[in-house]
Amino acid sequence: MFIMSAHAVLTEAAAAAPESAGPRLVTTAYQEPADVFAHWRGTILQHFAGAEFSVAEALATGMARGEVMHIPTDTDDRFGALGALVGEGSVWKDKGGRLREALAEFVGFLPMRRALVQGLARVETLEGGGFVVRMVLVDPHGRTGRETLFHDELEPALDQLAEATRSLRDVIRIQIATLPPVEDDD
């Protein structure tokens, strides 16, 4: 029995793809709907992890400046804590408009994150070909909803999340870089 590693599959698919095709053809290496979904889910979760790291970095910076008492352990609470850090009485508030916008855009993706992390998504093949991903979305208040993504909607959803993640990460880094220096009370 021959088992090929995921790295080898990706390398093989990238080698077979023309240079101008870009990374989107890598998904053609996967034939089964569950494999395409697993690849898409993993990539989505990588984007979420990048955004979560940036938010934790901002909160740690706030903590070092004496503005944040603790960093919440729950992901949703971290995003909320960063939103509060931009509120009244903070040195972030004067420049927080862009950060509030980036946070608001990104927070819209958190129900999808919950569905993917908690296993509330399933793949169903369609009779005419293709497949759909059905997700049970749960908001922070416990309300549920449903979303269905057709196989041809996976890449655009990934692109939207990638852009929201990049925007949030860039705004956070700009905010951190432009904070005034901390003055010691000694």
Secondary structure as UniProt FT lines:
FT   HELIX           6..16
FT   HELIX           19..21
FT   HELIX           23..29
FT   HELIX           33..64
FT   TURN            65..66
FT   HELIX           75..85
FT   TURN            88..89
FT   TURN            91..92
FT   HELIX           93..95
FT   HELIX           96..107
FT   TURN            108..109
FT   HELIX           110..117
FT   TURN            118..119
FT   STRAND          121..125
FT   TURN            127..128
FT   STRAND          131..138
FT   TURN            140..141
FT   STRAND          144..150
FT   HELIX           151..153
FT   HELIX           154..177
//
